[in-house]
Amino acid sequence: MKNAMLRTGYTCASILIAGGLCMTAAKAELRDLANVTFTQPVTVGTTTLPEGRYTISTVSEGVFLVHDNNGDHAIVLGRPIDTAEPSKTEVTLRNDGEGFRLDKLLFGGETSGIGFNQ
């Protein structure tokens, strides 16, 4: 009897956790920040994306999704940075000797941006 009650408890707990995760995912709303075209492969976080047109979206505070319409995507962490005021929104890449990495997203007309963690 005790084992049956434990199994029932574990099942209920699993259902509650799965339901909570589904509700969280349903509430998550991507907000597009910028569109960018990579002319060569670019490493974003730990994923190397092929050349192409991508959208950078915010998933939650400090979490960003870089994705295209073909299913290529990468998730990367970012942090707010202070910058000089660029005239337009731009994405900067950094050459680390092994290839290019996503470095910063600067917002036109603002003195803040996002620095991406690698």
C-alpha positions in Angstrom: 0.0 0.0 0.0 2.8 2.4 0.9 4.5 1.7 -2.5 1.3 2.4 -4.4 0.9 5.7 -2.6 4.5 6.7 -3.4 4.0 5.9 -7.1 0.8 7.9 -7.1 2.6 10.8 -5.4 5.5 10.7 -7.9 3.1 10.6 -10.8 1.1 13.6 -9.5 4.4 15.5 -8.9 5.6 14.7 -12.4 2.3 15.9 -14.0 2.4 19.1 -12.0 6.0 19.8 -13.0 5.4 19.1 -16.6 2.3 21.2 -16.6 4.2 24.1 -15.0 6.9 23.8 -17.7 4.3 23.8 -20.4 2.6 26.9 -19.0 6.0 28.7 -18.7 6.8 27.9 -22.3 3.4 29.0 -23.5 3.9 32.4 -21.7 7.4 32.9 -23.2 7.2 35.5 -25.9 10.0 36.1 -28.2 10.8 39.8 -29.0 12.8 40.4 -32.1 15.7 42.8 -31.6 17.5 42.8 -34.9 18.0 41.1 -38.2 21.5 40.3 -39.4 23.1 38.6 -42.4 26.2 36.5 -41.7 28.4 36.3 -44.8 30.5 33.5 -43.3 29.9 30.9 -40.5 29.6 32.6 -37.1 29.9 31.0 -33.6 27.1 32.0 -31.3 27.6 30.6 -27.8 28.8 27.0 -28.5 27.0 26.6 -31.8 28.4 27.6 -35.2 25.7 28.9 -37.6 26.2 28.8 -41.3 26.1 32.0 -43.4 22.6 33.3 -43.9 20.0 35.8 -42.6 19.2 35.5 -38.9 17.0 37.2 -36.4 18.2 37.9 -32.8 15.3 37.7 -30.3 15.1 38.0 -26.6 13.8 34.9 -24.8 14.0 36.2 -21.3 16.2 38.5 -19.4 19.8 37.8 -20.4 18.8 34.9 -22.8 18.8 35.4 -26.5 17.9 33.2 -29.5 19.6 33.7 -32.9 17.5 31.9 -35.5 16.7 31.7 -39.2 13.7 30.3 -41.1 15.5 27.0 -41.9 15.7 25.8 -38.3 19.3 26.9 -37.7 19.5 28.4 -34.2 21.6 29.0 -31.2 20.9 30.3 -27.7 23.4 32.6 -26.0 23.6 34.5 -22.8 24.1 38.3 -22.9 24.6 41.2 -20.5 23.9 44.9 -20.8 26.8 47.0 -21.8 27.4 50.8 -22.2 28.5 52.0 -25.6 29.1 55.1 -27.6 25.9 56.1 -29.4 25.9 54.3 -32.8 23.9 55.9 -35.7 22.2 52.7 -36.5 21.5 49.3 -34.9 24.4 47.0 -35.6 25.9 43.6 -34.7 29.6 43.2 -34.2 31.6 40.1 -34.6 35.0 39.2 -33.1 37.7 37.2 -34.8 39.2 34.9 -32.2 41.7 33.3 -34.5 39.5 30.2 -35.1 36.7 32.1 -36.8 34.1 34.8 -36.1 32.0 35.0 -32.9 28.9 37.0 -32.1 30.2 39.8 -29.9 27.8 42.7 -29.4 24.4 44.1 -30.4 24.3 47.9 -30.4 21.1 49.9 -30.7 21.0 52.9 -32.9 20.5 56.2 -31.0 21.1 54.5 -27.6 24.2 54.3 -25.3 23.5 50.8 -24.3 23.7 47.4 -26.0 24.1 43.7 -25.3 27.5 42.0 -25.0 27.2 38.2 -25.7 28.9 35.7 -23.5 31.1 33.1 -25.2 
